[in-house]
Amino acid sequence: MSDSPEYTPPKVWTWNKASGGRFANINRPISGPTHEKALPIGRHPLQLYSLATPNGVKVTIMLEELLALGISGAEYDAWLINIGEGDQFGSGFVAVNPNSKIPAMVDRSGPMPVRVFESGAILLYLAEKFGAFLPQESPARAECLSWLFWQMGATPYLGGGFGHFYRYAPTKIEYAIDRYAMEVKRQLDVLDRRLAESRYIAGEHYTIADMAIFPWYGGLAKGWAYEAAEFLGVQDYKHLVRWTDVLLERPAVQRGRMVNRTNGEPASQLRERHDASDFETRTQDKLAAGS
């Protein structure tokens, strides 16, 4: 396999053509809104603006787990942000997350709204707000936070690196795919070795570290991500597969994976979530199917 002709970078890079690939229509080298669009506000204290990508799923799993504990203050409205159509560049969304990435959340339970963006920050905010899924004492707390931030630092090599060049780039570049495949397999080995000695990522208890890591690396283990399970040999990481299966048995994980989902089997989708009963009625999907 040969790569494209050698590229010599210019002295000063300028944006003068589309990058190509699946996400070319939303990629740009500047921030800020592209259009005026206010965000909807529902009746619950927590307003989530998201999509069921791995980063979005982290937060909906967390919220459903909190509700499963009987924490009524974790009730939430989940509004769909269609990143393929550029919803993340609307003025209302940019006001909540200047970085224009999902998920973003507004907590309206206090006298002043509190915006929280970046999925790891939202998990930590909710864990501290409700006193759940985050150990309070060291060293358990330090272990949990270390793995949470491991995910935040490691996963760009999986998504923006391997996933992009293997699945979405308009040109298959051997060097890029090999480089990132090597790193992703190293990360899978890190997790598999950890889970060989521990029931969950941070220890014997289920925490926000599991919720952060599962949608990405559990997705690889089950073959959902980038159609790359065979290529990466994920079946060899037996402890990671075991952990993934354990989490998938949790009803809150099953519900969290459905919220703001727009692909897959219709029964797996709940485009918006405004009440627990939405999982039974699938109101949003019926409306969408009839439109």
C-alpha positions in Angstrom: 0.0 0.0 0.0 1.4 3.4 -1.0 0.5 6.7 0.6 -0.5 9.8 -1.3 2.4 11.9 -2.8 4.6 13.5 -0.2 3.2 16.7 1.3 5.3 19.7 2.0 3.6 22.0 4.6 3.4 25.6 3.6 5.2 28.2 5.7 1.9 29.5 7.0 -1.2 27.3 6.9 -4.4 28.8 5.5 -7.9 27.4 5.3 -8.6 27.4 1.5 -10.3 24.1 0.9 -12.6 21.6 2.5 -10.8 18.9 4.5 -12.8 16.1 3.0 -14.2 13.1 4.8 -17.5 12.6 6.7 -17.3 15.7 8.9 -15.9 18.2 6.4 -19.1 20.3 6.4 -18.7 21.1 10.1 -15.0 21.5 10.4 -13.6 25.0 10.5 -10.6 26.7 12.1 -12.6 29.4 14.0 -15.0 29.2 16.9 -18.2 31.1 17.8 -21.8 30.8 16.5 -22.7 30.6 12.9 -26.4 31.4 13.4 -28.9 32.6 16.0 -30.8 29.8 17.8 -32.0 29.7 21.4 -31.8 26.5 23.3 -35.1 25.0 24.5 -35.7 24.7 28.3 -37.7 21.9 29.9 -39.3 21.6 33.3 -36.5 19.7 35.1 -33.5 21.3 37.0 -31.0 19.7 34.7 -31.0 20.6 31.0 -28.8 18.4 28.8 -28.0 19.3 25.2 -26.4 16.3 23.6 -26.2 13.5 21.1 -25.6 9.8 21.7 -22.0 9.7 20.7 -19.6 8.1 23.2 -19.1 11.4 24.9 -22.8 12.1 25.1 -23.6 8.6 26.4 -21.3 9.0 29.4 -23.6 11.7 30.8 -26.9 10.1 30.1 -25.7 6.9 31.8 -24.7 8.9 34.8 -28.0 10.7 35.0 -30.0 7.4 34.7 -27.8 5.8 37.3 -28.5 8.6 39.7 -32.2 8.3 39.1 -31.9 4.5 39.7 -30.6 5.4 43.1 -33.8 7.3 43.8 -32.1 10.8 43.5 -35.1 12.8 42.2 -32.9 15.9 41.8 -31.2 14.2 38.9 -34.3 14.4 36.8 -33.4 15.9 33.4 -34.5 17.0 30.0 -32.2 15.7 27.2 -32.5 17.8 24.0 -31.1 16.5 20.7 -28.1 18.5 19.3 -27.6 17.2 15.7 -23.9 17.9 15.1 -24.1 16.8 11.5 -26.5 19.7 10.9 -24.4 22.2 12.8 -26.7 22.6 15.9 -23.6 23.0 18.1 -22.8 26.3 16.4 -26.2 27.9 17.3 -25.8 31.0 19.5 -27.6 29.3 22.5 -25.4 26.3 22.4 -22.2 28.3 22.1 -23.3 30.3 25.1 -23.3 27.1 27.1 -20.2 25.6 25.6 -17.9 28.0 23.8 -16.0 25.0 22.4 -19.1 23.9 20.4 -18.9 20.2 21.4 -21.5 18.0 22.9 -22.5 17.3 25.6 -23.3 20.5 27.5 -25.5 20.9 30.5 -27.2 23.7 32.4 -28.1 23.2 36.1 -31.1 25.4 36.9 -31.6 24.1 40.4 -30.1 27.1 42.1 -30.7 30.9 42.1 -28.4 31.3 39.1 -28.0 28.8 36.1 -24.7 26.9 36.1 -23.3 25.9 32.8 -21.1 22.8 32.6 -19.3 21.5 29.5 -16.9 18.7 28.6 -18.1 15.3 29.5 -15.6 14.6 32.2 -16.4 17.8 33.9 -20.1 17.0 33.8 -19.5 13.6 35.4 -17.4 15.1 38.1 -19.9 17.9 38.7 -22.9 15.5 39.0 -20.9 13.1 41.2 -20.0 15.9 43.7 -23.4 17.5 43.5 -25.2 14.3 44.4 -22.5 12.4 46.4 -22.5 9.3 44.2 -20.2 7.2 42.1 -17.1 9.0 43.3 -15.2 7.8 46.4 -14.8 10.4 49.1 -11.6 9.1 50.7 -8.1 8.8 49.3 -6.6 6.7 47.8 -9.9 5.4 46.2 -10.9 9.0 45.1 -7.4 9.5 43.5 -7.7 6.2 41.7 -11.1 7.1 40.3 -10.0 10.6 39.2 -6.8 9.2 37.6 -8.8 6.8 35.4 -11.3 9.5 34.6 -8.6 11.8 33.4 -6.8 8.9 31.7 -9.9 8.6 29.5 -10.0 12.3 28.7 -6.4 12.3 27.7 -6.2 8.9 25.9 -9.4 8.8 23.9 -8.5 11.5 21.3 -6.0 9.0 20.0 -8.9 6.5 19.5 -11.5 8.9 18.1 -9.8 11.7 16.3 -6.8 9.6 15.6 -7.6 5.9 14.8 -11.3 6.3 14.2 -10.8 9.2 11.8 -8.0 7.7 9.7 -9.4 4.1 9.7 -13.1 4.9 9.1 -13.7 8.4 8.0 -10.7 9.9 6.2 -11.2 10.3 2.4 -7.8 8.7 1.8 -6.4 5.7 3.7 -3.0 6.5 4.9 -1.0 3.5 6.0 1.3 5.4 8.3 -1.5 7.2 10.2 -3.6 4.0 10.5 -0.6 1.9 11.8 0.4 4.7 14.2 -2.9 5.1 15.8 -3.8 1.3 15.7 -0.7 0.7 17.7 -1.6 3.3 20.3 -5.2 2.1 20.6 -4.1 -1.5 21.1 -1.7 -0.3 23.8 -4.6 1.5 25.5 -6.7 -1.7 25.3 -3.9 -3.6 26.9 -3.7 -1.0 29.7 -7.4 -1.5 30.4 -7.3 -5.3 30.1 -4.4 -5.6 32.5 -6.2 -3.3 35.0 -9.4 -5.3 34.7 -7.6 -8.5 35.3 -6.9 -7.4 38.8 -10.0 -5.3 39.5 -13.8 -5.8 39.1 -14.3 -2.2 37.9 -11.9 0.4 36.5 -11.2 2.2 39.8 -11.5 -0.8 42.1 -14.3 -3.0 43.5 -17.0 -0.3 43.1 -18.7 1.1 40.0 -17.8 4.8 39.5 -17.7 7.7 37.0 -14.5 6.2 35.7 -16.4 3.2 34.3 -19.1 5.5 32.9 -16.4 7.6 31.1 -14.5 4.7 29.7 -17.3 2.3 28.8 -18.9 4.1 25.8 -15.5 4.3 24.0 -13.7 1.2 24.9 -16.7 -1.0 25.6 -17.9 0.2 22.2 -14.7 -1.2 20.7 -15.1 -4.4 22.6 -18.7 -5.0 21.3 -17.8 -4.0 17.7 -19.9 -0.8 17.7 -17.1 1.6 17.1 -15.6 2.2 13.6 -16.3 -1.4 12.4 -12.9 -2.2 13.7 -13.3 -5.0 16.2 -11.7 -7.7 13.9 -9.0 -5.3 12.8 -7.9 -4.5 16.3 -8.4 -8.1 17.6 -10.6 -6.9 20.5 -11.7 -10.4 21.3 -8.2 -11.0 22.8 -8.8 -8.5 25.6 -10.9 -10.9 27.6 -11.1 -8.9 30.9 -12.2 -5.8 29.0 -14.9 -7.8 27.3 -16.0 -9.3 30.7 -16.3 -5.8 32.2 -18.2 -4.5 29.2 -20.8 -7.3 29.5 -21.2 -6.6 33.2 -22.0 -2.9 32.5 -24.4 -3.8 29.7 -26.5 -5.7 32.2 -27.2 -2.5 34.1 -30.7 -1.1 33.3 -29.4 2.5 33.7 -26.7 1.8 31.2 -29.2 0.4 28.8 -31.4 3.5 29.1 -28.5 5.9 29.0 -27.4 4.4 25.7 -30.8 5.1 24.2 -31.1 8.8 25.0 -30.5 11.2 22.1 -29.7 8.3 19.8 -30.6 8.8 16.1 -29.1 5.6 14.6 -29.5 1.9 14.9 -32.7 0.0 15.5 -35.7 2.2 16.2 -36.3 0.4 19.5 -32.9 1.5 20.7 -33.6 5.2 20.1 -35.0 7.9 22.3 -34.3 11.1 20.4 -35.3 13.3 23.3 -35.9 12.5 27.0 -38.2 14.5 29.2 -39.6 12.0 31.6 -38.9 8.4 32.7 -42.0 7.3 30.9 -40.5 8.2 27.6 -38.6 5.0 27.6 -41.9 3.1 27.5 -43.9 5.3 25.2 -41.1 6.3 22.8 -43.2 9.4 22.2 -40.4 11.2 20.4 -39.8 8.4 18.0 -43.5 8.1 17.1 -43.6 11.7 16.3 -40.5 11.5 14.2 -41.8 8.5 12.3 -45.0 10.3 11.5 -43.3 13.5 10.3 
